[in-house]
């Protein structure tokens, strides 16, 4: 598995080469650009050129996470508002247009893949959801393909992106070039569980999001979300979640060795770039140690 990290850990801040340096210093070979206008402003040509220049000078592969909102400013309370499979056609078109604006960054940045969200949190499965998913993927694939970007569907906390439904979408749409981004934290919170989710999706997994949480039966925190995006590294300085990484990393090791394992960590307003570098190094070291114990 290729070590990677998402710029989501710096989400409140404008992305600049200094922050990318901090991520690369951890040993990350893949960096996921989290598309948000206040953070990585994909609509600003100068900003895109600056990020593109950094990647041209560093042996790091860029990937992209679709924007979840078109808001130009950030607050703690900004909710995901872009909905690729909304019932209202105008909302679907607006969401697809915003994702295409983000994908246009691939004209300068050699983005390998883009993670897509189908549906909102706790959204139910339906024939209409299937139809809109097929339309969104077909439309965005036609745009992303010529740019050299592969689309990846993420398993979320909803019925639309359960393993069975993701595989049905891919099969019915004949989306042979579309893959899956397995989000381990979401899989751990799901009714099916992490190991079963991995087993079903394994043939289509091309990227993984790595983060921890306390599980579906933990007391609900003050913000109401169990999806905590904790560091998987375990030490006295880090909150420990519930995923058994000693069992999980050997599973991930059965994927293609070039599959990116991207740390997608919740931001901490008080955490410095140097502290993020140290935490990522700890997480990558832990992964190597656990894999060595299995060999």
N, C-alpha and C positions, 0 to 999 in steps of 0.2 A: 504494500500500500504506500502511495506517495504522500508524504506529510504535507498538509495544507492548513490554511487558516483563512477565515473570512474577516473582511474589514468591519463587519458588524460589531466587533469588539470596540471599535472607535466610532460608532454610529453618531453620537452627538456632535462630532467634530468634522470640519472640512478635511477631506482626504488630501494629503500632500505627500511628496516623496519621503519626507522624514518619517511619517507613519508607516509607509511601505518598507522603509529600511528596517524599522523595528520588527516588523513581521518577518522579513527575510532573514534577519539576524538569528531567529529562532531555529532556522533550518528548514523552514517551509519552502517547498518547491512549487506549490500551487497557492495562489492568493485569489480568493473569491471577492470580486468587487460588488459590494452591496449597493445596488442602485437606489439612491435617494437623493433628491435634488440638493438638499442642504449639505449632504455628505460627499457623495461622488456625483457632481452635477454633469450628467451626460448630455445636457442641452447646451453646455458652455464649451465652445470650441477650444478656448485657451486651456481650460481645465483638462479636457480630454487629451490635448496635445502634451500637457505636462505629465499625465499618467502614462501615456503611450511612450514618451521618451524614457521614463523610468524602466518600463518593461523591456525596451530595446537594449538597455544597458545592464540588465540583470537576467540571470538564467532561472527565471520563475515564470510559470505558466499562469496567465490570467483566465479566470472564469467569471461568470456574471450571475447575480441573483436578480430576478426581475424586480422592478419597483413595486412597492405595495401601496404607495400613495403618490399623488402628484403635488403634494404640498411643498412649497419652496422653503418653508421654515420648519424647524423641529421643536417639539415639546414632548415631555414624558407621556402626554395623553393623546398623541397622534395615533389614531386607529387606522388599520388597513382599510383603504377605501376603493382600491382598484379591484374590480370583480370581473374576471375574464368570462365567467359563465352566468352573469346576472340575468334575471328574467327580462329586464328592460333592455331592448336592443341598443339604445343610445349609450347605456352604461357599458355594455360589452364592447362597443366600438371605441369608446373613450379609453377603456383599459387596454385594448389591443394597440391603439395608437400610441399610448404612453410606453408600452413595452417595446414597440418598434423604435421609438426615439432612443431608448436605452440601447437597443441592439445596434443602432447606427454607430455607436462608439467603436464597434468592431471594424469599421473602415480604417481606423488608425491603431487600435489596440488589438493584438492577435488573440481575441477571446475564443477559447476552445468550446465552451458550452454555456448554456443559460438555463437556470432552474426556474420552473414555472409553478405557480400555485393554481390549482383548479378548485374553486369554491372557497367559501369563508368557513370560519370555525363552526363546527357542529352542523354544517349544512347537510341536508338529507339527499340521498340518491334518488334519481327519478329518470324517466325517459328523456325529459327535457334537459336535465343536467348532462346526460350522455350526449344528446344532440349538440348542445352548446359547446361541450368539451371537444368534440370532433371538429367542429367548425373553427374554434380558437386555435387548436393545434395545427390544423391544415393551413390556416391563414398565416400563422406566425412561422411555421416551418418554411413556407414559400418565401418569406422575407429573410429568415435567418440562414437558410441553406447557402445562397450565393455569397454570404459573408463568411462562410466557413464555420458557422456556429451550430453545434448540436443542441437540440432541446432536451431537457431532462425534467420529468414530472416528479414532484416531491410528494411523499406520503404525509398527509396533514391530519389534524384532529377533526375529520369529518367523514361521512359515509362515501363521498365521491372518490376518495383516494385510498380506500382500503386496498389491499393487494389484489383481491379478486376484481374489483372495479377498475383499478389501473390497468391490469392485464387485459380486461375486456375492452377498454378504450383503445389500447395499443393494437389489439387483434382486429377489432371491427374497423378501425381506421387504416389498417395496413401500414402502421407507422413503424416500419422496420428500422429507421434511422433515429427514432426517438427513444431515449433511454429513461432510466429511473435514477433519481437521487434519493437514496435511502437515508431518511432522517432517523437516527437511532433514538433520540429523545422522544420523538413522536411515536415511534414503534413501541417503546417501553411503556408509554401511557395507554396504548391501544388495548382493546379487548382481546385481540389475538396474541399480543405479546411480541417481544423482540425476536426471539429465535424463529418462531413460525413465520413472522413477516419477512425476515431475511430469507428463509428457505423458499418461500413462494416467489419473491421478487428477484432472487439471485441471478437468473439468466439475463435480466435487463438492467442490473445495477451498474452504473458507470461512474458514480460519485457517491460519497457518503458524507452526511453532516454528523459530526461527533460532538455530543454534549450530554450532560447528565441532568437528572432530576430525582425527586424523592418517590416517584411512582404514583400510580393511579389511586392508591389508598391512603396517601399521605394527607395530613390536615391541609385544607386549602389555605394558602397564604393570603396576606392582606390585599394583594392586587387581584386576587381571584383566579390566577393562572397557575396551573401545575407545571407548565412548560417553562422551566426555570433557566435553561441554557447555562448550566454550571460547567466549570472546567472538569474534565474527566480525571485530571491528576488528583491524587489523594495525598494530602500532607496536613500538618497541623495548621497551616496558613490558609487552607482552602476548605470551603464547605463540601462535605461529602454527600454525593447523591446515592441512588440505589442500584445503578446498573453494575452488574458483575463484569468488570472489564477483563478479568482473567479468563472468562469464558467467551467474551464478546470478540476480543481481538483475534483469537485463533479462527473464529468464523470469518472475519473480514480478510484474514490472510489467505483464504481460499479463493478470493476474487482475483481478477487479473492484477498483476503487480503494479501496473500503471494507474489503477483506480485511485483517485484522490480521496484521502480521508481528511475532510475539511473541518477544523475546529470552528464551530459557529457559536460563539460565546456571548452571553449578555454583557452589555457595556457596564462599566462602573465609572461614574463621573470622577471619582477620586483616584483612579488607577492611572499611573504614568505609562508612557510607551515602554520604558525600561522594565517596569513590572510585568507588562503584557509579554514582553520577550522572555522573561524568566519563567513565567507560568507556562508559556507554550513549549519552551525547552523541557520543562518538567513533564508536560503531557506527552511529548514525543519520546522522552527517555523512558517513561513508564510503559509506553506501548512496546518499545524495543525489549525492555526487561521481561515483560509478560510473554512476548513471543519467544524469547530465548528459553524461557522455562519450559515451553511446550516442545521445543525442538530436541 
